[in-house]
């Protein structure tokens, strides 16, 4: 699924308004491939689903 990051830019991990690939939901978190190319869990409230 594709998601847009709505939070503030966080170092080298996430960029505001950038679209990322999300692999799955894990409770209240999304597993997102971030700017480092690795997948990590992030708070799902900081993302908008663009395409499922």
C-alpha positions in Angstrom: 0.0 0.0 0.0 1.1 3.6 -0.5 1.0 6.1 2.3 1.8 9.8 2.6 3.8 10.9 5.7 2.0 13.8 7.4 4.4 14.5 10.3 7.5 16.7 10.3 10.7 15.7 8.5 12.6 13.4 10.9 16.4 13.3 10.2 17.2 10.8 7.4 14.2 8.6 8.1 11.0 10.3 7.0 10.2 13.4 4.8 7.0 15.4 5.2 4.5 14.8 2.4 6.6 12.1 0.8 4.8 8.9 -0.4 6.2 5.6 1.0 5.5 2.0 0.6 3.8 0.4 3.6 4.1 -3.3 4.0 1.5 -4.0 6.7 -0.4 -2.8 9.8 0.8 -4.1 13.1 -1.7 -3.0 15.8 -1.6 0.9 15.8 1.6 0.9 13.7 2.5 0.8 10.0 5.6 -1.1 8.8 7.0 1.5 6.3 10.0 1.4 4.1 11.6 4.7 5.0 14.3 7.0 3.4 17.0 4.6 4.6 15.5 1.8 2.5 14.8 -0.3 5.6 11.3 -1.1 7.0 10.4 0.1 10.5 7.3 0.5 12.6 5.8 4.0 12.7 2.7 5.5 14.3 -0.1 5.0 11.8 -1.7 8.3 12.8 1.1 10.2 11.0 0.3 8.6 7.6 -2.5 9.0 5.1 -3.3 5.9 3.0 -3.1 6.9 -0.7 -3.6 3.4 -2.3 -4.4 0.1 -0.6 
